[in-house]
Amino acid sequence: MSSTTNPLANLFGRSPFKPLQQHMTAAADCARLVVPLLEALCDEDQARVETIKEEIFQHEAKADSIKNELRAHLPKSLLMPVDRRDLLEVLQMQDSVADTTQDIAGLLVERHMEVPEVMKEPLLVLARRCVDTCDQAAKIIAETDELLEMGFRGRGATRVEEMADALNLIEDETDLLGIELTRLLFRHEDEIKPVSVMFWYQLIQWIGDIADYSEKVGDRLRLLIAR
């Protein structure tokens, strides 16, 4: 059966990591839109917020489609040094990046949020650094082809471990930025409606979750190498 008629061949190509890479690309495309989304919110441009929300939802739908295809067609046993469950765990962490981004965009459209002036810059700084973690995770996933060729050993494995270490450091920064922003929110909570304080606290947590799930992508891949 040719690759054009074999759905497995079309899905996996030359590597079972191809759809995983495609899924990470779609998830990262979601996350990268968080910064312009929040910039539009800071500028009180609700029309642009809604436009970007639609873009995020499109990328998330693409990620879901790839995820569903991968789950449906991934063989029960893989002829490579990777456990099927480990691969699916990486996929789940990537999917959480896309889902969290969708949650952020959905909330900002469903509920009109005014950004307190004092929070605007630190909010954008946090978002940009969280996107950096996602970009770093995407770079790590892009290395999986070479890892597979080398049997998850050698120079490629060392490079991935170093990239995962760098990812951990970036995520640590996002933790500190998130804590600082939360403290800032609570210092000014008397100036903000109580319900808005609750929603802002949730949004800060979700933005930080993008970095957290991205870090877990790197950590899961590091585990693959260790095994």
Rosetta constraint file for C-alpha pairs under 8 A:
AtomPair CA 1 CA 5 HARMONIC 6.49 0.50
AtomPair CA 1 CA 6 HARMONIC 6.19 0.50
AtomPair CA 2 CA 6 HARMONIC 6.04 0.50
AtomPair CA 3 CA 7 HARMONIC 7.37 0.50
AtomPair CA 3 CA 8 HARMONIC 8.00 0.50
AtomPair CA 3 CA 9 HARMONIC 5.06 0.50
AtomPair CA 3 CA 10 HARMONIC 5.89 0.50
AtomPair CA 4 CA 9 HARMONIC 7.63 0.50
AtomPair CA 4 CA 10 HARMONIC 6.57 0.50
AtomPair CA 5 CA 10 HARMONIC 7.91 0.50
AtomPair CA 6 CA 10 HARMONIC 6.34 0.50
AtomPair CA 7 CA 11 HARMONIC 6.02 0.50
AtomPair CA 8 CA 12 HARMONIC 5.99 0.50
AtomPair CA 8 CA 13 HARMONIC 7.85 0.50
AtomPair CA 8 CA 73 HARMONIC 6.53 0.50
AtomPair CA 9 CA 13 HARMONIC 5.16 0.50
AtomPair CA 9 CA 14 HARMONIC 7.73 0.50
AtomPair CA 11 CA 18 HARMONIC 7.75 0.50
AtomPair CA 11 CA 19 HARMONIC 6.59 0.50
AtomPair CA 11 CA 69 HARMONIC 7.79 0.50
AtomPair CA 11 CA 70 HARMONIC 7.52 0.50
AtomPair CA 12 CA 16 HARMONIC 4.73 0.50
AtomPair CA 12 CA 17 HARMONIC 7.05 0.50
AtomPair CA 12 CA 18 HARMONIC 5.78 0.50
AtomPair CA 12 CA 19 HARMONIC 6.31 0.50
AtomPair CA 13 CA 18 HARMONIC 6.87 0.50
AtomPair CA 14 CA 18 HARMONIC 7.73 0.50
AtomPair CA 15 CA 145 HARMONIC 6.85 0.50
AtomPair CA 16 CA 20 HARMONIC 7.64 0.50
AtomPair CA 17 CA 21 HARMONIC 6.16 0.50
AtomPair CA 17 CA 144 HARMONIC 6.57 0.50
AtomPair CA 17 CA 145 HARMONIC 6.73 0.50
AtomPair CA 18 CA 22 HARMONIC 6.25 0.50
AtomPair CA 18 CA 145 HARMONIC 7.92 0.50
AtomPair CA 19 CA 23 HARMONIC 5.98 0.50
AtomPair CA 19 CA 66 HARMONIC 6.72 0.50
AtomPair CA 19 CA 70 HARMONIC 6.71 0.50
AtomPair CA 20 CA 24 HARMONIC 6.20 0.50
AtomPair CA 20 CA 70 HARMONIC 7.88 0.50
AtomPair CA 20 CA 91 HARMONIC 6.60 0.50
AtomPair CA 20 CA 141 HARMONIC 7.75 0.50
AtomPair CA 21 CA 25 HARMONIC 6.20 0.50
AtomPair CA 21 CA 138 HARMONIC 7.70 0.50
AtomPair CA 21 CA 141 HARMONIC 6.03 0.50
AtomPair CA 21 CA 142 HARMONIC 6.19 0.50
AtomPair CA 22 CA 26 HARMONIC 6.40 0.50
AtomPair CA 22 CA 66 HARMONIC 7.45 0.50
AtomPair CA 23 CA 27 HARMONIC 6.21 0.50
AtomPair CA 23 CA 62 HARMONIC 7.98 0.50
AtomPair CA 23 CA 63 HARMONIC 5.25 0.50
AtomPair CA 23 CA 66 HARMONIC 5.93 0.50
AtomPair CA 23 CA 67 HARMONIC 6.73 0.50
AtomPair CA 23 CA 91 HARMONIC 7.74 0.50
AtomPair CA 23 CA 94 HARMONIC 7.40 0.50
AtomPair CA 23 CA 95 HARMONIC 7.82 0.50
AtomPair CA 24 CA 28 HARMONIC 5.97 0.50
AtomPair CA 24 CA 63 HARMONIC 7.79 0.50
AtomPair CA 24 CA 94 HARMONIC 5.96 0.50
AtomPair CA 24 CA 95 HARMONIC 7.94 0.50
AtomPair CA 24 CA 138 HARMONIC 6.07 0.50
AtomPair CA 24 CA 141 HARMONIC 7.38 0.50
AtomPair CA 25 CA 29 HARMONIC 6.10 0.50
AtomPair CA 25 CA 138 HARMONIC 6.78 0.50
AtomPair CA 26 CA 30 HARMONIC 6.45 0.50
AtomPair CA 26 CA 59 HARMONIC 5.64 0.50
AtomPair CA 26 CA 60 HARMONIC 6.85 0.50
AtomPair CA 26 CA 62 HARMONIC 6.55 0.50
AtomPair CA 26 CA 63 HARMONIC 5.26 0.50
AtomPair CA 26 CA 98 HARMONIC 7.71 0.50
AtomPair CA 27 CA 31 HARMONIC 6.44 0.50
AtomPair CA 27 CA 59 HARMONIC 7.09 0.50
AtomPair CA 27 CA 60 HARMONIC 6.67 0.50
AtomPair CA 27 CA 63 HARMONIC 6.19 0.50
AtomPair CA 27 CA 94 HARMONIC 6.39 0.50
AtomPair CA 27 CA 95 HARMONIC 6.60 0.50
AtomPair CA 27 CA 97 HARMONIC 6.03 0.50
AtomPair CA 27 CA 98 HARMONIC 4.61 0.50
AtomPair CA 28 CA 32 HARMONIC 6.06 0.50
AtomPair CA 28 CA 97 HARMONIC 7.62 0.50
AtomPair CA 28 CA 98 HARMONIC 7.35 0.50
AtomPair CA 28 CA 131 HARMONIC 7.98 0.50
AtomPair CA 28 CA 134 HARMONIC 6.09 0.50
AtomPair CA 28 CA 135 HARMONIC 6.66 0.50
AtomPair CA 28 CA 138 HARMONIC 7.03 0.50
AtomPair CA 29 CA 33 HARMONIC 6.74 0.50
AtomPair CA 29 CA 56 HARMONIC 7.72 0.50
AtomPair CA 29 CA 59 HARMONIC 6.52 0.50
AtomPair CA 30 CA 34 HARMONIC 7.31 0.50
AtomPair CA 30 CA 55 HARMONIC 7.93 0.50
AtomPair CA 30 CA 56 HARMONIC 5.07 0.50
AtomPair CA 30 CA 57 HARMONIC 7.83 0.50
AtomPair CA 30 CA 59 HARMONIC 5.74 0.50
AtomPair CA 30 CA 60 HARMONIC 6.44 0.50
AtomPair CA 30 CA 97 HARMONIC 7.94 0.50
AtomPair CA 30 CA 98 HARMONIC 5.73 0.50
AtomPair CA 30 CA 101 HARMONIC 6.22 0.50
AtomPair CA 30 CA 102 HARMONIC 7.61 0.50
AtomPair CA 31 CA 97 HARMONIC 6.99 0.50
AtomPair CA 31 CA 98 HARMONIC 6.71 0.50
AtomPair CA 31 CA 101 HARMONIC 5.84 0.50
AtomPair CA 31 CA 131 HARMONIC 6.08 0.50
AtomPair CA 31 CA 134 HARMONIC 7.19 0.50
AtomPair CA 31 CA 210 HARMONIC 7.34 0.50
AtomPair CA 32 CA 36 HARMONIC 7.99 0.50
AtomPair CA 32 CA 131 HARMONIC 5.89 0.50
AtomPair CA 33 CA 37 HARMONIC 6.01 0.50
AtomPair CA 33 CA 52 HARMONIC 7.00 0.50
AtomPair CA 33 CA 56 HARMONIC 6.75 0.50
AtomPair CA 34 CA 38 HARMONIC 6.14 0.50
AtomPair CA 34 CA 101 HARMONIC 6.95 0.50
AtomPair CA 34 CA 105 HARMONIC 7.78 0.50
AtomPair CA 34 CA 127 HARMONIC 6.88 0.50
AtomPair CA 34 CA 131 HARMONIC 7.90 0.50
AtomPair CA 35 CA 39 HARMONIC 6.08 0.50
AtomPair CA 35 CA 124 HARMONIC 6.56 0.50
AtomPair CA 35 CA 127 HARMONIC 5.91 0.50
AtomPair CA 35 CA 128 HARMONIC 6.22 0.50
AtomPair CA 36 CA 40 HARMONIC 6.06 0.50
AtomPair CA 36 CA 52 HARMONIC 7.69 0.50
AtomPair CA 37 CA 41 HARMONIC 6.35 0.50
AtomPair CA 37 CA 48 HARMONIC 7.64 0.50
AtomPair CA 37 CA 49 HARMONIC 5.54 0.50
AtomPair CA 37 CA 52 HARMONIC 6.04 0.50
AtomPair CA 37 CA 53 HARMONIC 7.41 0.50
AtomPair CA 37 CA 105 HARMONIC 7.53 0.50
AtomPair CA 38 CA 42 HARMONIC 6.09 0.50
AtomPair CA 38 CA 49 HARMONIC 7.80 0.50
AtomPair CA 38 CA 124 HARMONIC 6.97 0.50
AtomPair CA 39 CA 43 HARMONIC 6.21 0.50
AtomPair CA 39 CA 124 HARMONIC 7.30 0.50
AtomPair CA 40 CA 44 HARMONIC 6.16 0.50
AtomPair CA 40 CA 45 HARMONIC 5.14 0.50
AtomPair CA 40 CA 46 HARMONIC 6.97 0.50
AtomPair CA 40 CA 48 HARMONIC 6.07 0.50
AtomPair CA 40 CA 49 HARMONIC 5.70 0.50
AtomPair CA 41 CA 45 HARMONIC 5.93 0.50
AtomPair CA 41 CA 46 HARMONIC 6.57 0.50
AtomPair CA 41 CA 49 HARMONIC 6.34 0.50
AtomPair CA 41 CA 113 HARMONIC 7.57 0.50
AtomPair CA 41 CA 114 HARMONIC 7.39 0.50
AtomPair CA 41 CA 115 HARMONIC 7.17 0.50
AtomPair CA 42 CA 114 HARMONIC 7.52 0.50
AtomPair CA 42 CA 115 HARMONIC 5.88 0.50
AtomPair CA 42 CA 120 HARMONIC 6.38 0.50
AtomPair CA 44 CA 114 HARMONIC 7.48 0.50
AtomPair CA 45 CA 49 HARMONIC 6.40 0.50
AtomPair CA 46 CA 50 HARMONIC 6.23 0.50
AtomPair CA 46 CA 109 HARMONIC 7.88 0.50
AtomPair CA 47 CA 51 HARMONIC 6.31 0.50
AtomPair CA 48 CA 52 HARMONIC 6.11 0.50
AtomPair CA 49 CA 53 HARMONIC 6.06 0.50
AtomPair CA 49 CA 105 HARMONIC 7.93 0.50
AtomPair CA 49 CA 108 HARMONIC 7.52 0.50
AtomPair CA 49 CA 109 HARMONIC 7.03 0.50
AtomPair CA 50 CA 54 HARMONIC 6.35 0.50
AtomPair CA 50 CA 109 HARMONIC 6.15 0.50
AtomPair CA 51 CA 55 HARMONIC 6.58 0.50
AtomPair CA 52 CA 56 HARMONIC 6.20 0.50
AtomPair CA 52 CA 105 HARMONIC 7.96 0.50
AtomPair CA 53 CA 57 HARMONIC 6.20 0.50
AtomPair CA 53 CA 102 HARMONIC 7.65 0.50
AtomPair CA 53 CA 105 HARMONIC 5.15 0.50
AtomPair CA 53 CA 106 HARMONIC 6.87 0.50
AtomPair CA 53 CA 109 HARMONIC 7.48 0.50
AtomPair CA 54 CA 58 HARMONIC 6.23 0.50
AtomPair CA 55 CA 59 HARMONIC 6.38 0.50
AtomPair CA 56 CA 60 HARMONIC 6.10 0.50
AtomPair CA 56 CA 101 HARMONIC 7.38 0.50
AtomPair CA 56 CA 102 HARMONIC 6.34 0.50
AtomPair CA 56 CA 105 HARMONIC 7.34 0.50
AtomPair CA 57 CA 61 HARMONIC 6.06 0.50
AtomPair CA 57 CA 102 HARMONIC 6.18 0.50
AtomPair CA 58 CA 62 HARMONIC 6.33 0.50
AtomPair CA 59 CA 63 HARMONIC 6.24 0.50
AtomPair CA 59 CA 98 HARMONIC 7.98 0.50
AtomPair CA 60 CA 64 HARMONIC 6.16 0.50
AtomPair CA 60 CA 98 HARMONIC 5.58 0.50
AtomPair CA 60 CA 99 HARMONIC 6.91 0.50
AtomPair CA 60 CA 102 HARMONIC 6.96 0.50
AtomPair CA 61 CA 65 HARMONIC 6.20 0.50
AtomPair CA 62 CA 66 HARMONIC 6.33 0.50
AtomPair CA 63 CA 67 HARMONIC 6.07 0.50
AtomPair CA 63 CA 95 HARMONIC 7.12 0.50
AtomPair CA 63 CA 98 HARMONIC 7.31 0.50
AtomPair CA 64 CA 68 HARMONIC 6.05 0.50
AtomPair CA 64 CA 95 HARMONIC 7.57 0.50
AtomPair CA 65 CA 69 HARMONIC 6.24 0.50
AtomPair CA 66 CA 70 HARMONIC 6.08 0.50
AtomPair CA 67 CA 71 HARMONIC 6.15 0.50
AtomPair CA 67 CA 91 HARMONIC 7.27 0.50
AtomPair CA 67 CA 95 HARMONIC 7.72 0.50
AtomPair CA 68 CA 72 HARMONIC 6.02 0.50
AtomPair CA 69 CA 73 HARMONIC 6.08 0.50
AtomPair CA 70 CA 74 HARMONIC 5.56 0.50
AtomPair CA 71 CA 88 HARMONIC 7.68 0.50
AtomPair CA 74 CA 84 HARMONIC 7.91 0.50
AtomPair CA 75 CA 84 HARMONIC 7.93 0.50
AtomPair CA 76 CA 84 HARMONIC 6.91 0.50
AtomPair CA 77 CA 83 HARMONIC 7.71 0.50
AtomPair CA 77 CA 84 HARMONIC 6.62 0.50
AtomPair CA 78 CA 82 HARMONIC 7.13 0.50
AtomPair CA 78 CA 83 HARMONIC 7.12 0.50
AtomPair CA 78 CA 84 HARMONIC 6.67 0.50
AtomPair CA 80 CA 148 HARMONIC 7.69 0.50
AtomPair CA 80 CA 151 HARMONIC 7.90 0.50
AtomPair CA 81 CA 148 HARMONIC 7.95 0.50
AtomPair CA 81 CA 151 HARMONIC 6.63 0.50
AtomPair CA 81 CA 152 HARMONIC 7.40 0.50
AtomPair CA 82 CA 86 HARMONIC 6.98 0.50
AtomPair CA 82 CA 87 HARMONIC 7.18 0.50
AtomPair CA 82 CA 224 HARMONIC 6.60 0.50
AtomPair CA 83 CA 87 HARMONIC 6.55 0.50
AtomPair CA 84 CA 88 HARMONIC 6.33 0.50
AtomPair CA 85 CA 89 HARMONIC 6.18 0.50
AtomPair CA 86 CA 90 HARMONIC 6.46 0.50
AtomPair CA 86 CA 220 HARMONIC 7.37 0.50
AtomPair CA 86 CA 224 HARMONIC 7.08 0.50
AtomPair CA 87 CA 91 HARMONIC 6.37 0.50
AtomPair CA 88 CA 92 HARMONIC 6.14 0.50
AtomPair CA 89 CA 93 HARMONIC 6.40 0.50
AtomPair CA 89 CA 220 HARMONIC 7.30 0.50
AtomPair CA 90 CA 94 HARMONIC 6.34 0.50
AtomPair CA 90 CA 216 HARMONIC 7.90 0.50
AtomPair CA 90 CA 217 HARMONIC 5.54 0.50
AtomPair CA 90 CA 220 HARMONIC 5.98 0.50
AtomPair CA 90 CA 221 HARMONIC 7.13 0.50
AtomPair CA 91 CA 95 HARMONIC 6.10 0.50
AtomPair CA 92 CA 96 HARMONIC 6.20 0.50
AtomPair CA 93 CA 97 HARMONIC 6.71 0.50
AtomPair CA 93 CA 213 HARMONIC 5.52 0.50
AtomPair CA 93 CA 214 HARMONIC 7.07 0.50
AtomPair CA 93 CA 216 HARMONIC 6.47 0.50
AtomPair CA 93 CA 217 HARMONIC 5.75 0.50
AtomPair CA 94 CA 98 HARMONIC 6.92 0.50
AtomPair CA 94 CA 213 HARMONIC 6.95 0.50
AtomPair CA 94 CA 214 HARMONIC 6.88 0.50
AtomPair CA 94 CA 217 HARMONIC 6.48 0.50
AtomPair CA 95 CA 99 HARMONIC 6.14 0.50
AtomPair CA 96 CA 100 HARMONIC 5.88 0.50
AtomPair CA 96 CA 210 HARMONIC 7.85 0.50
AtomPair CA 96 CA 213 HARMONIC 6.51 0.50
AtomPair CA 97 CA 101 HARMONIC 6.29 0.50
AtomPair CA 97 CA 209 HARMONIC 7.64 0.50
AtomPair CA 97 CA 210 HARMONIC 5.25 0.50
AtomPair CA 97 CA 213 HARMONIC 5.99 0.50
AtomPair CA 97 CA 214 HARMONIC 6.78 0.50
AtomPair CA 98 CA 102 HARMONIC 6.26 0.50
AtomPair CA 99 CA 103 HARMONIC 6.25 0.50
AtomPair CA 100 CA 104 HARMONIC 6.33 0.50
AtomPair CA 100 CA 206 HARMONIC 6.35 0.50
AtomPair CA 100 CA 207 HARMONIC 7.84 0.50
AtomPair CA 100 CA 209 HARMONIC 7.22 0.50
AtomPair CA 100 CA 210 HARMONIC 6.65 0.50
AtomPair CA 101 CA 105 HARMONIC 6.31 0.50
AtomPair CA 101 CA 206 HARMONIC 7.82 0.50
AtomPair CA 101 CA 207 HARMONIC 7.73 0.50
AtomPair CA 101 CA 210 HARMONIC 7.28 0.50
AtomPair CA 102 CA 106 HARMONIC 5.95 0.50
AtomPair CA 103 CA 107 HARMONIC 6.16 0.50
AtomPair CA 103 CA 206 HARMONIC 8.00 0.50
AtomPair CA 104 CA 108 HARMONIC 6.33 0.50
AtomPair CA 104 CA 203 HARMONIC 6.62 0.50
AtomPair CA 104 CA 206 HARMONIC 6.86 0.50
AtomPair CA 104 CA 207 HARMONIC 7.61 0.50
AtomPair CA 105 CA 109 HARMONIC 6.43 0.50
AtomPair CA 106 CA 110 HARMONIC 6.06 0.50
AtomPair CA 107 CA 111 HARMONIC 5.77 0.50
AtomPair CA 108 CA 112 HARMONIC 6.17 0.50
AtomPair CA 108 CA 113 HARMONIC 6.38 0.50
AtomPair CA 113 CA 196 HARMONIC 7.52 0.50
AtomPair CA 115 CA 119 HARMONIC 6.61 0.50
AtomPair CA 115 CA 120 HARMONIC 6.30 0.50
AtomPair CA 116 CA 120 HARMONIC 6.62 0.50
AtomPair CA 116 CA 192 HARMONIC 7.89 0.50
AtomPair CA 119 CA 123 HARMONIC 5.79 0.50
AtomPair CA 119 CA 181 HARMONIC 7.27 0.50
AtomPair CA 119 CA 184 HARMONIC 7.35 0.50
AtomPair CA 119 CA 185 HARMONIC 7.36 0.50
AtomPair CA 120 CA 124 HARMONIC 6.40 0.50
AtomPair CA 121 CA 125 HARMONIC 6.18 0.50
AtomPair CA 122 CA 126 HARMONIC 6.10 0.50
AtomPair CA 122 CA 177 HARMONIC 7.70 0.50
AtomPair CA 122 CA 181 HARMONIC 6.48 0.50
AtomPair CA 123 CA 127 HARMONIC 6.25 0.50
AtomPair CA 123 CA 181 HARMONIC 6.98 0.50
AtomPair CA 124 CA 128 HARMONIC 6.06 0.50
AtomPair CA 125 CA 129 HARMONIC 6.29 0.50
AtomPair CA 125 CA 177 HARMONIC 7.92 0.50
AtomPair CA 126 CA 130 HARMONIC 6.17 0.50
AtomPair CA 126 CA 174 HARMONIC 6.25 0.50
AtomPair CA 126 CA 177 HARMONIC 5.77 0.50
AtomPair CA 126 CA 178 HARMONIC 6.60 0.50
AtomPair CA 126 CA 207 HARMONIC 7.77 0.50
AtomPair CA 126 CA 208 HARMONIC 7.83 0.50
AtomPair CA 127 CA 131 HARMONIC 6.23 0.50
AtomPair CA 127 CA 207 HARMONIC 6.39 0.50
AtomPair CA 127 CA 208 HARMONIC 7.90 0.50
AtomPair CA 128 CA 132 HARMONIC 6.29 0.50
AtomPair CA 129 CA 133 HARMONIC 6.61 0.50
AtomPair CA 129 CA 170 HARMONIC 7.30 0.50
AtomPair CA 129 CA 173 HARMONIC 7.76 0.50
AtomPair CA 129 CA 174 HARMONIC 6.25 0.50
AtomPair CA 130 CA 134 HARMONIC 6.68 0.50
AtomPair CA 130 CA 171 HARMONIC 7.22 0.50
AtomPair CA 130 CA 174 HARMONIC 6.14 0.50
AtomPair CA 130 CA 207 HARMONIC 7.02 0.50
AtomPair CA 130 CA 208 HARMONIC 6.52 0.50
AtomPair CA 130 CA 210 HARMONIC 6.20 0.50
AtomPair CA 130 CA 211 HARMONIC 4.73 0.50
AtomPair CA 131 CA 135 HARMONIC 6.21 0.50
AtomPair CA 131 CA 210 HARMONIC 7.42 0.50
AtomPair CA 131 CA 211 HARMONIC 7.03 0.50
AtomPair CA 132 CA 136 HARMONIC 6.16 0.50
AtomPair CA 132 CA 170 HARMONIC 7.50 0.50
AtomPair CA 133 CA 137 HARMONIC 6.20 0.50
AtomPair CA 133 CA 167 HARMONIC 5.99 0.50
AtomPair CA 133 CA 170 HARMONIC 6.13 0.50
AtomPair CA 133 CA 171 HARMONIC 6.26 0.50
AtomPair CA 133 CA 211 HARMONIC 5.43 0.50
AtomPair CA 133 CA 214 HARMONIC 6.02 0.50
AtomPair CA 133 CA 215 HARMONIC 6.84 0.50
AtomPair CA 134 CA 138 HARMONIC 6.20 0.50
AtomPair CA 134 CA 210 HARMONIC 7.18 0.50
AtomPair CA 134 CA 211 HARMONIC 6.40 0.50
AtomPair CA 134 CA 214 HARMONIC 5.13 0.50
AtomPair CA 134 CA 215 HARMONIC 7.79 0.50
AtomPair CA 135 CA 139 HARMONIC 6.34 0.50
AtomPair CA 136 CA 140 HARMONIC 6.39 0.50
AtomPair CA 136 CA 163 HARMONIC 7.48 0.50
AtomPair CA 136 CA 167 HARMONIC 6.10 0.50
AtomPair CA 137 CA 141 HARMONIC 6.30 0.50
AtomPair CA 137 CA 164 HARMONIC 7.78 0.50
AtomPair CA 137 CA 167 HARMONIC 7.04 0.50
AtomPair CA 137 CA 214 HARMONIC 5.70 0.50
AtomPair CA 137 CA 215 HARMONIC 6.86 0.50
AtomPair CA 137 CA 217 HARMONIC 6.33 0.50
AtomPair CA 137 CA 218 HARMONIC 5.85 0.50
AtomPair CA 138 CA 142 HARMONIC 6.17 0.50
AtomPair CA 139 CA 143 HARMONIC 6.73 0.50
AtomPair CA 140 CA 144 HARMONIC 7.29 0.50
AtomPair CA 140 CA 160 HARMONIC 6.13 0.50
AtomPair CA 140 CA 163 HARMONIC 6.63 0.50
AtomPair CA 140 CA 164 HARMONIC 7.32 0.50
AtomPair CA 140 CA 218 HARMONIC 6.78 0.50
AtomPair CA 141 CA 218 HARMONIC 7.94 0.50
AtomPair CA 143 CA 147 HARMONIC 6.33 0.50
AtomPair CA 143 CA 156 HARMONIC 7.53 0.50
AtomPair CA 143 CA 160 HARMONIC 7.22 0.50
AtomPair CA 144 CA 148 HARMONIC 6.03 0.50
AtomPair CA 145 CA 149 HARMONIC 6.38 0.50
AtomPair CA 146 CA 150 HARMONIC 6.28 0.50
AtomPair CA 146 CA 156 HARMONIC 6.49 0.50
AtomPair CA 147 CA 151 HARMONIC 6.10 0.50
AtomPair CA 147 CA 152 HARMONIC 4.72 0.50
AtomPair CA 147 CA 153 HARMONIC 7.00 0.50
AtomPair CA 147 CA 156 HARMONIC 5.56 0.50
AtomPair CA 147 CA 157 HARMONIC 6.32 0.50
AtomPair CA 148 CA 152 HARMONIC 5.74 0.50
AtomPair CA 150 CA 154 HARMONIC 6.78 0.50
AtomPair CA 150 CA 156 HARMONIC 7.24 0.50
AtomPair CA 152 CA 156 HARMONIC 7.28 0.50
AtomPair CA 152 CA 157 HARMONIC 5.73 0.50
AtomPair CA 152 CA 224 HARMONIC 7.80 0.50
AtomPair CA 152 CA 225 HARMONIC 5.53 0.50
AtomPair CA 153 CA 157 HARMONIC 5.12 0.50
AtomPair CA 153 CA 158 HARMONIC 7.69 0.50
AtomPair CA 153 CA 225 HARMONIC 7.12 0.50
AtomPair CA 154 CA 158 HARMONIC 6.43 0.50
AtomPair CA 155 CA 159 HARMONIC 6.12 0.50
AtomPair CA 156 CA 160 HARMONIC 6.24 0.50
AtomPair CA 157 CA 161 HARMONIC 6.22 0.50
AtomPair CA 157 CA 225 HARMONIC 6.58 0.50
AtomPair CA 158 CA 162 HARMONIC 6.27 0.50
AtomPair CA 159 CA 163 HARMONIC 6.15 0.50
AtomPair CA 160 CA 164 HARMONIC 6.02 0.50
AtomPair CA 160 CA 222 HARMONIC 7.39 0.50
AtomPair CA 161 CA 165 HARMONIC 6.20 0.50
AtomPair CA 161 CA 222 HARMONIC 6.24 0.50
AtomPair CA 162 CA 166 HARMONIC 6.36 0.50
AtomPair CA 163 CA 167 HARMONIC 6.18 0.50
AtomPair CA 164 CA 168 HARMONIC 6.21 0.50
AtomPair CA 164 CA 215 HARMONIC 7.78 0.50
AtomPair CA 164 CA 218 HARMONIC 5.29 0.50
AtomPair CA 164 CA 219 HARMONIC 6.81 0.50
AtomPair CA 164 CA 222 HARMONIC 7.22 0.50
AtomPair CA 165 CA 169 HARMONIC 6.49 0.50
AtomPair CA 166 CA 170 HARMONIC 6.41 0.50
AtomPair CA 167 CA 171 HARMONIC 6.20 0.50
AtomPair CA 167 CA 215 HARMONIC 6.21 0.50
AtomPair CA 167 CA 218 HARMONIC 7.26 0.50
AtomPair CA 168 CA 172 HARMONIC 6.18 0.50
AtomPair CA 168 CA 215 HARMONIC 6.19 0.50
AtomPair CA 169 CA 173 HARMONIC 6.48 0.50
AtomPair CA 170 CA 174 HARMONIC 6.52 0.50
AtomPair CA 171 CA 175 HARMONIC 6.35 0.50
AtomPair CA 171 CA 211 HARMONIC 5.79 0.50
AtomPair CA 171 CA 212 HARMONIC 6.70 0.50
AtomPair CA 171 CA 215 HARMONIC 6.56 0.50
AtomPair CA 172 CA 176 HARMONIC 6.58 0.50
AtomPair CA 173 CA 177 HARMONIC 6.21 0.50
AtomPair CA 174 CA 178 HARMONIC 5.92 0.50
AtomPair CA 174 CA 208 HARMONIC 6.62 0.50
AtomPair CA 174 CA 211 HARMONIC 7.01 0.50
AtomPair CA 175 CA 179 HARMONIC 6.22 0.50
AtomPair CA 175 CA 208 HARMONIC 6.98 0.50
AtomPair CA 176 CA 180 HARMONIC 6.18 0.50
AtomPair CA 177 CA 181 HARMONIC 6.14 0.50
AtomPair CA 178 CA 182 HARMONIC 6.09 0.50
AtomPair CA 178 CA 204 HARMONIC 6.61 0.50
AtomPair CA 178 CA 205 HARMONIC 7.56 0.50
AtomPair CA 178 CA 208 HARMONIC 6.51 0.50
AtomPair CA 179 CA 183 HARMONIC 6.19 0.50
AtomPair CA 180 CA 184 HARMONIC 6.18 0.50
AtomPair CA 181 CA 185 HARMONIC 6.16 0.50
AtomPair CA 181 CA 204 HARMONIC 7.71 0.50
AtomPair CA 182 CA 186 HARMONIC 6.31 0.50
AtomPair CA 182 CA 201 HARMONIC 6.74 0.50
AtomPair CA 182 CA 204 HARMONIC 7.19 0.50
AtomPair CA 183 CA 187 HARMONIC 6.11 0.50
AtomPair CA 184 CA 188 HARMONIC 6.42 0.50
AtomPair CA 185 CA 189 HARMONIC 5.88 0.50
AtomPair CA 185 CA 197 HARMONIC 7.30 0.50
AtomPair CA 185 CA 200 HARMONIC 7.89 0.50
AtomPair CA 185 CA 201 HARMONIC 7.77 0.50
AtomPair CA 186 CA 197 HARMONIC 7.88 0.50
AtomPair CA 188 CA 192 HARMONIC 6.96 0.50
AtomPair CA 189 CA 193 HARMONIC 7.49 0.50
AtomPair CA 189 CA 194 HARMONIC 7.27 0.50
AtomPair CA 189 CA 197 HARMONIC 6.37 0.50
AtomPair CA 190 CA 194 HARMONIC 7.95 0.50
AtomPair CA 192 CA 196 HARMONIC 6.53 0.50
AtomPair CA 192 CA 197 HARMONIC 6.39 0.50
AtomPair CA 193 CA 197 HARMONIC 6.34 0.50
AtomPair CA 194 CA 198 HARMONIC 6.57 0.50
AtomPair CA 195 CA 199 HARMONIC 6.43 0.50
AtomPair CA 196 CA 200 HARMONIC 6.00 0.50
AtomPair CA 197 CA 201 HARMONIC 6.12 0.50
AtomPair CA 198 CA 202 HARMONIC 6.39 0.50
AtomPair CA 199 CA 203 HARMONIC 6.18 0.50
AtomPair CA 200 CA 204 HARMONIC 6.13 0.50
AtomPair CA 201 CA 205 HARMONIC 6.34 0.50
AtomPair CA 202 CA 206 HARMONIC 6.23 0.50
AtomPair CA 203 CA 207 HARMONIC 6.13 0.50
AtomPair CA 204 CA 208 HARMONIC 6.23 0.50
AtomPair CA 205 CA 209 HARMONIC 6.12 0.50
AtomPair CA 206 CA 210 HARMONIC 6.68 0.50
AtomPair CA 207 CA 211 HARMONIC 7.37 0.50
AtomPair CA 208 CA 212 HARMONIC 6.33 0.50
AtomPair CA 209 CA 213 HARMONIC 5.95 0.50
AtomPair CA 210 CA 214 HARMONIC 6.12 0.50
AtomPair CA 211 CA 215 HARMONIC 6.09 0.50
AtomPair CA 212 CA 216 HARMONIC 6.39 0.50
AtomPair CA 213 CA 217 HARMONIC 6.43 0.50
AtomPair CA 214 CA 218 HARMONIC 6.84 0.50
AtomPair CA 215 CA 219 HARMONIC 6.25 0.50
AtomPair CA 216 CA 220 HARMONIC 5.93 0.50
AtomPair CA 217 CA 221 HARMONIC 6.37 0.50
AtomPair CA 218 CA 222 HARMONIC 6.16 0.50
AtomPair CA 219 CA 223 HARMONIC 6.34 0.50
AtomPair CA 220 CA 224 HARMONIC 6.48 0.50
AtomPair CA 221 CA 225 HARMONIC 6.54 0.50
AtomPair CA 222 CA 226 HARMONIC 6.29 0.50
AtomPair CA 223 CA 227 HARMONIC 6.23 0.50
